[in-house]
Amino acid sequence: MSDLPHLIPILFMVYVALGLAEPKTIAVSAAFAIFMAWGIERGKLVEWRDYGLEIDEKYIVWAFWLSLATIALQIAMLHKVPLLDPVVRTNLNPRLTALTYFLGVPSSVYLFMKGRRYSLLYPVAVALYAYRTPVVVSILALGIAYYQGGNLSGRKGLLTLSGIAGGGLLLFLLVTFLRGNGLSSLWVRIQSTVSVLDVIVWRGGWSGYYKGALQWAGVTSYFGHGYAPRGLVAKFLYVHTGATITPTLLGGMYLDFGVFALIEAFLLGLYYGMLTKAEHPITKALYYSTLAYGIVGIETGILDLPVYALFLLAAYILYRGWRVAREG
């Protein structure tokens, strides 16, 4: 469990290298990765007690089925399935979509850890939205939960993990091809996203550009106030066509705070490092969910309200457990 968070800074550097980043971008990215790795190691040393959250399991089951019902409701409202007609996905209600992600990912992971195999319905259902990110996040979170559960011993364990990974890959490819994108588009996307990071690092300024407004927009935009975070990235790049642009894990932080994004990297690492000691099932579900979001956020950034909410819940558990350990 203690080594998994290091995947984020490592994979981030691999992503930047594959995207053929400029030397300055590579240098800033390396500093970002180092500070995050440092935070992870420091977090492992922090003493805290895991009391989880006092939530009856039946409410977690309700949350799971509510997330699936929300998907069904949105499809009924559209009268079309976005996976079969990707154009209509832009008409999805962002608040209902956020509710789907906030409830569905951690509840499915929790129930999966409890042996409820119907939890595997969630990645299949969320694929109907025709967005690749929630599918990848869900499969990653479930796969991490299975791996951390120590179920890899023996042929059955390996076959189950292979089934989860294979099913996730098929869902990912299905969404990709039904959206009219070939695999070659993924390589182009990596290069274009890293090119965006190049521009951000060169033009963003050492002290940042948006001064926190970009990440805060991840909250306000869900209530109909102003640009979404990725819309602000597009605005910074002088793209005024209503497009949204992913800035990588570093990009959003750097646009807000410049080199002070290293502090955010350290705090993010500290968060993950502390959670490596998670023991309560709810804390573990939040850990695996936010770890999956962190890995996928290497490209997309961590810029959305439902993801913020999951991080805040886990951070509350950490803070409360740290205070108790400190006082007692």
C-alpha positions in Angstrom: 0.0 0.0 0.0 2.8 2.4 0.9 4.4 2.4 -2.6 1.3 3.0 -4.7 1.1 6.8 -4.4 4.6 7.1 -5.9 3.0 6.0 -9.2 1.6 9.5 -9.6 4.9 11.4 -9.7 6.6 8.6 -11.7 3.8 8.3 -14.3 3.5 12.1 -14.5 7.2 12.4 -15.5 6.7 9.5 -18.0 3.7 11.4 -19.5 5.6 14.6 -19.8 8.5 12.8 -21.5 6.2 11.0 -23.9 4.6 14.3 -24.8 8.0 15.7 -25.8 7.9 18.6 -23.4 10.3 21.5 -23.6 13.4 21.5 -21.3 11.9 24.2 -19.0 8.7 22.2 -18.6 10.6 19.1 -17.8 12.6 20.9 -15.1 9.5 22.4 -13.5 7.7 19.0 -13.8 10.7 17.2 -12.2 10.6 19.7 -9.2 6.8 19.1 -8.9 7.3 15.3 -8.9 10.1 15.5 -6.4 8.1 17.7 -4.0 5.2 15.3 -4.3 7.4 12.2 -3.6 8.8 14.1 -0.6 5.4 14.8 0.7 4.5 11.1 0.4 7.5 10.0 2.4 6.8 12.7 5.1 3.1 11.6 5.2 4.1 8.1 6.0 5.8 9.3 9.2 2.7 11.2 10.5 0.9 9.4 13.3 -2.9 9.4 13.2 -5.8 7.1 14.1 -8.2 5.9 11.6 -11.8 6.1 12.9 -13.3 6.4 9.4 -16.8 7.9 9.1 -19.8 6.8 11.1 -22.0 5.8 8.2 -24.2 2.7 8.3 -23.5 0.3 5.4 -27.1 0.5 4.2 -26.6 4.1 3.3 -23.5 3.2 1.2 -25.6 0.6 -0.6 -28.3 3.3 -1.2 -25.6 5.7 -2.5 -24.5 3.0 -5.0 -28.0 2.4 -6.4 -28.7 6.1 -6.4 -25.6 6.6 -8.6 -26.9 4.1 -11.1 -30.5 5.5 -10.9 -29.0 9.0 -11.7 -27.4 7.5 -14.9 -30.7 6.0 -15.9 -32.5 9.3 -15.1 -30.2 11.3 -17.3 -30.6 8.8 -20.2 -34.3 9.0 -19.8 -34.2 12.8 -19.9 -32.1 12.8 -23.0 -34.1 10.1 -24.7 -30.8 8.8 -26.1 -27.8 6.9 -24.8 -24.7 9.1 -25.0 -22.5 6.1 -25.7 -24.4 5.4 -28.9 -24.8 9.1 -29.8 -21.8 10.9 -28.2 -23.0 14.3 -29.4 -25.7 14.4 -26.8 -23.3 14.0 -23.9 -22.8 17.7 -23.9 -26.5 17.9 -22.8 -25.9 15.9 -19.6 -26.7 17.8 -16.4 -23.4 18.6 -14.8 -24.9 18.5 -11.3 -26.4 15.1 -11.8 -23.2 13.9 -13.4 -21.2 15.1 -10.5 -23.6 13.3 -8.1 -23.0 10.1 -10.1 -19.2 10.3 -9.7 -19.3 11.4 -6.1 -21.6 8.6 -5.0 -20.7 5.9 -7.5 -16.9 5.6 -7.2 -16.4 5.3 -3.5 -19.5 3.3 -2.9 -18.7 0.7 -5.6 -15.1 0.4 -4.2 -16.4 -0.1 -0.6 -19.0 -2.7 -1.7 -16.4 -4.5 -3.8 -14.1 -4.7 -0.8 -17.0 -6.2 1.1 -17.4 -8.9 -1.6 -20.5 -7.5 -3.3 -19.7 -8.3 -6.9 -22.7 -6.3 -8.2 -20.5 -3.3 -7.5 -18.9 -4.0 -10.9 -22.1 -2.7 -12.5 -20.9 0.8 -11.9 -18.1 1.1 -14.5 -20.4 -0.5 -17.0 -23.2 1.9 -16.3 -21.0 5.0 -16.2 -19.6 4.1 -19.6 -23.0 5.0 -21.0 -22.1 8.7 -20.4 -19.5 8.2 -23.2 -16.7 9.8 -21.1 -13.5 7.8 -20.8 -12.2 9.4 -17.5 -14.9 8.0 -15.1 -14.5 4.5 -16.7 -10.7 4.6 -16.2 -11.1 6.0 -12.6 -13.6 3.3 -11.6 -11.6 0.4 -13.0 -8.4 1.8 -11.4 -10.0 2.2 -8.0 -11.5 -1.3 -8.1 -8.3 -2.8 -9.3 -6.3 -1.0 -6.5 -8.8 -2.3 -4.0 -8.4 -5.8 -5.2 -4.7 -5.6 -5.2 -4.5 -4.1 -1.8 -6.9 -6.7 -0.4 -4.1 -9.3 -0.8 -6.2 -11.3 -3.3 -3.4 -11.9 -5.8 -2.2 -15.2 -4.4 -3.2 -18.2 -6.5 -4.6 -18.6 -10.0 -8.1 -17.4 -9.0 -6.8 -14.1 -7.7 -4.8 -13.4 -10.8 -7.7 -14.3 -13.1 -10.0 -12.0 -11.2 -7.6 -9.1 -11.5 -7.0 -9.9 -15.2 -10.8 -9.9 -15.6 -11.2 -6.4 -14.0 -8.3 -5.0 -16.1 -9.5 -6.7 -19.3 -13.1 -5.6 -18.8 -11.9 -2.0 -18.1 -9.8 -2.0 -21.3 -12.7 -3.2 -23.3 -15.0 -0.5 -21.9 -12.3 2.1 -22.6 -11.9 0.9 -26.2 -15.6 0.8 -26.6 -16.1 4.4 -25.5 -13.1 5.5 -27.6 -14.3 3.9 -30.9 -18.0 4.7 -30.4 -16.9 8.4 -30.0 -15.2 8.1 -33.4 -11.7 8.3 -32.0 -9.0 5.8 -33.0 -6.1 4.8 -30.8 -3.8 7.1 -32.7 -5.9 10.0 -31.3 -4.6 9.0 -27.8 -1.0 9.7 -28.8 -2.0 13.0 -30.3 -3.9 13.9 -27.1 -0.8 13.2 -25.0 1.3 15.5 -27.2 -1.3 18.3 -27.4 -1.9 18.2 -23.6 1.9 18.4 -22.9 2.1 21.3 -25.4 -0.5 23.1 -23.3 1.7 22.6 -20.3 4.6 24.0 -22.2 2.7 27.2 -22.9 1.5 27.4 -19.3 5.0 27.1 -17.9 6.4 29.7 -20.3 3.6 32.2 -20.0 2.0 31.6 -16.7 4.5 33.6 -14.7 6.6 32.5 -11.7 3.9 33.6 -9.2 0.9 32.3 -11.2 -1.8 33.9 -13.3 -5.2 33.1 -11.8 -4.1 33.2 -8.1 -6.4 30.4 -7.1 -9.4 31.3 -9.2 -8.9 28.4 -11.6 -9.1 25.7 -9.0 -11.9 27.5 -7.2 -13.8 27.5 -10.5 -14.1 23.7 -10.0 -16.6 24.6 -7.3 -18.4 27.7 -8.6 -18.8 26.4 -12.2 -21.1 23.6 -10.9 -23.5 26.2 -9.7 -23.6 28.1 -13.0 -21.1 30.8 -12.0 -18.5 31.7 -14.7 -16.0 29.5 -16.6 -15.2 25.9 -15.6 -11.5 25.3 -14.8 -10.7 23.8 -18.2 -12.5 26.7 -19.8 -10.2 29.1 -18.0 -7.3 27.1 -19.4 -8.7 27.6 -22.9 -9.2 31.3 -22.2 -5.6 31.6 -21.1 -4.5 30.1 -24.4 -6.8 32.6 -26.3 -9.2 29.8 -27.4 -12.6 31.4 -27.3 -14.8 28.8 -29.0 -16.3 27.4 -25.8 -13.7 24.6 -25.8 -12.3 23.1 -22.6 -8.6 22.0 -22.4 -7.0 19.6 -20.0 -3.8 21.1 -18.4 -2.2 18.0 -16.7 -1.9 17.6 -13.0 0.7 20.4 -12.8 -1.0 22.8 -15.3 -3.9 24.0 -13.2 -1.8 24.5 -10.1 0.9 26.3 -12.0 -1.6 28.6 -13.7 -2.9 29.5 -10.3 0.3 29.8 -8.2 3.3 29.5 -10.5 6.3 27.9 -8.7 4.3 27.9 -5.5 2.5 24.9 -7.0 5.3 22.9 -5.5 3.6 23.5 -2.1 0.4 22.0 -3.5 2.5 19.0 -4.8 3.9 18.5 -1.3 0.5 18.7 0.4 -1.0 16.3 -2.1 1.9 13.9 -1.4 1.4 14.3 2.3 -2.2 13.4 1.9 -1.5 10.2 0.0 1.4 9.3 2.3 -0.8 9.5 5.4 -3.5 7.5 3.8 -1.2 4.6 3.2 -2.0 3.7 6.9 -5.7 3.6 6.3 -7.5 0.8 8.1 -11.2 1.6 8.2 -13.1 0.3 5.1 -14.6 3.8 4.4 -11.2 5.4 4.6 -9.8 2.8 2.3 -12.6 3.4 -0.2 -11.8 7.1 -0.2 -8.1 6.4 -0.5 -8.4 4.1 -3.4 -10.9 6.4 -5.1 -8.8 9.6 -4.8 -5.6 7.6 -5.7 -7.3 6.6 -8.9 -8.4 10.2 -9.5 -4.8 11.3 -8.9 -3.4 8.8 -11.5 -6.0 9.9 -14.1 -5.4 13.5 -13.1 -1.9 13.2 -14.5 -3.6 14.2 -17.8 -6.9 15.8 -16.7 -5.8 17.6 -13.6 -7.8 17.5 -10.3 -10.3 20.2 -11.0 -13.8 19.0 -10.3 -16.2 19.4 -7.4 -17.0 15.7 -6.9 -13.3 14.9 -6.7 -12.7 17.8 -4.3 -15.5 16.5 -2.1 -13.9 13.0 -1.9 -10.5 14.6 -1.1 -12.1 16.7 1.6 -13.9 13.8 3.2 -10.6 11.8 3.4 -8.7 14.9 4.6 -11.3 15.4 7.4 -10.7 11.8 8.5 -6.9 12.4 8.5 -7.2 15.7 10.4 -9.5 14.2 13.1 -7.2 11.1 13.4 -4.1 13.3 13.7 -5.7 15.5 16.4 -6.7 12.4 18.4 -3.2 10.9 18.1 -1.6 14.3 19.1 -3.8 14.8 22.1 -3.7 11.2 23.4 
